[in-house]
């Protein structure tokens, strides 16, 4: 056996050991809340491409065409519809007074606020809350479960995904809009309006995060807590 081959064998062994060590380190460094990280990162990349090619251009054109006051009225309209289900979740979580206030928000905004176009309840000092069935499940002791990236919808957990299903199919008034074309148009309008509101936040994320996936995951868990 020649000298180069004798030298290459230890080098190959060293490279193999370093590769295995690197793989072990990657596994150990993986966030225990995110056991599905490889799959989640793939879906995250798909969402980024879809958002870059569809979401951002549509939301930008929407923001450029509609004045902020109009977008604000649309935001208030859908937020007012959401107050009904928020109130139900407050009650389910045992926060009865908050649930009562959420009901009052809906009544005042639907009447004096012209079907929710104006947020008169906030002007009256009635706080706007944000509760969903995923939070209710958490209040009942259900754990988060693994972190999940949903196509198009982005960050979630197993518990919050189940909660989201209940929110959409049971608690969202838009689900009951008829005809179906009206319902789908309302879904689309709400989604585009929400994405337009987040355009500036997306620019900050691009500039601030070394790993946008990790930044978004940690921000999601912090917000949910």
N, C-alpha and C positions, 0 to 999 in steps of 0.2 A: 504493500500500500504506500502510495507516495506521500510526501510531507504535506502538500496542499490539502489532500483528502483528510489526513489526520487532523489538520487545523480546522478544516471546514466542519467536521463532525461536531466538535464542541460548540462551534458558532451556531450550527443549526439547532443544537439542543438548547442553547441560550435563547435563540429567537423563539423557539417553541415555548419555553418556560415564560418568557416575557409576554407572549401572546396570550397564554392561558391566564397569567396573572392579570393582564389587562381586562380579559373577559370577566374574571371573577370580581375585579374591582367595579366594573360596570354594573354587574348584578347587585353587588352589595350597596352601591351608591344609588340604586334605583329607589325612588320614593315609594314606601310601602302602601301609600294611598293610591298608587297608580300602577297596579300589576299588569295592566294591559297597554303599557306605554308604547311598544312598537306599533301596535294596531292603531292606537290613538294618534300617534305622530303621522301615520299615513293618512288618516282621515283629516287631520289638521292641515296637512299639505293640500289635500283636495279642497278643503274649505277655503284656504288662502287663494288658490287659483280661481275657484268659482267667484270669490268675492272680488278679486282683482279684475276679472273679465266681465262680471255682470253686476255684482252688488255695488261696488264703488262708482262705476259710470252711471248706473241708474239713479243711485242716491244723490250723486253730484248734480246730475241734470235736474232732478226733482227739486233740490235745494235752490238751484239757480233760477228755476222757473217760478216757484211759489214763494211768496213773501213770508218772512218769519211769523207774522201775525196769523197767516192762514195755517201754516204748519202747527203753530201753537194751538189753534182751535181744534185741529184734527187730533193732536196729542191729547188735549183735554177731553175730547169726546170719547176716545177709547179708554182713557184713564178712568173716566166716570163709570163706564160700563164695568170696568174691573173692580170698582169699589164694592160692588155687590158680593162677588166671590171672596174678596179680601175680608169682608165682614163675616162671611160664613166661616172662614178659616180662623178668624179671631175667636169666634164663639167655640169652635171645635178645640181650640187651644186653651179654653178657659178664660179668655180675656174678654169678658162680657161687655164691659164699658167701652172698650175699643171697638167691639163689634157694633155696638149701638151708635157710636160716633161715625163709623163707616157707613152705616145705613142712613144717618142724617146727611152725610156728605152727598150720597146719591140723591136723596130727596131734594136738597137745596140746589144742587148743580143741575138736576134734571128739570127743575121748575124755574127758579130765578136765574139759573145759568143757561137757559135755553138749550135743553137736551144735552147739557154737559159741555157746550162749546166754551163757556166761561167758568173758571174755577172760583166761584163766589165763596165756596165753603172754606177754602184756604184763606181768603180775605177776611172771613169771619173768625179765623183762629182755630178751625177744626183741622187737625193734623192729617196729612196724607200718609198712609201706611202702605207697606208692600208685603203682603203675606200670600203664601201659596200652599198647596197641599203637601209639597215636599217638606216644607217647614213644619206643617202640622204632624206629619209622620215622625219627624225628628222630635217634636214635643212629646209624642207618644212613646218615645224611646227607641225608634227604629234607627239603626246606624246608617252612616253614609253609604257604605258599600264601595266598590271600586270606582275610581274616577273614569268617566267616559266622555269621549268627544263624539257628539252626534253630528251626522252629516247636515250641513247648512246651519243647524241650530247651535252648534259649538258646545261649550263646556257643560257638563252635568255629572251626576253620580248615578249609581243604580237606583238609589232611593228617590232622587230628584227626577229621574226619568219616569219612574212609575207615577210620581206626583204630577209631573207635567202632563202625562196622559189623562189623569183625572181632571186636571185644570182645563184642558182643551175640550175633552169630550163630555164633561159634566158641568163645569163651572164657567165656561166662556160664553157669554151671551151671543157673540158673533157666530158661534156654531149653529145657533138656531135661526139665523137670518135666512129668509126665503124670498125669492127663488135662489137656487144654488149659485147662479151667476153673481147675485148680489153678495152672497156670503163669501165667495172666492175673491171678489173684488175688494171686499172689506179686509180680508186677510192680507191681500197684496198691498193695499194702501197702508195698513198698520205696519207691515214689515218694512216697507220702503221708508216710511216716515221715521221709524225707529233707527234704521240704518243711517239715515241722513243726520240724525241727532248725534251719531257716534263717529262721524267722519273725522272730527278734530282729535278725538280720543285715539283713533287708529293711527294718526300721524305721530302722536306722542309715544305710542307703543313702539312704532318703528324706530324712533330715535333713542328710546330709553333702555330697551331690553336687548341683552346679548343673546339670550335664548327666549324668543317670544313664547314658545310653547310652555316653558317652565314658568315664565312670568305670568301668563294667563292662568295657568293651573293654580298657582299659589294665590293669585288675586281672587280667583273664584272661591277657593276654600275660605279665604279671609272674609270675603263679603258674605258668604253663607253663614259663617259663625256670627 
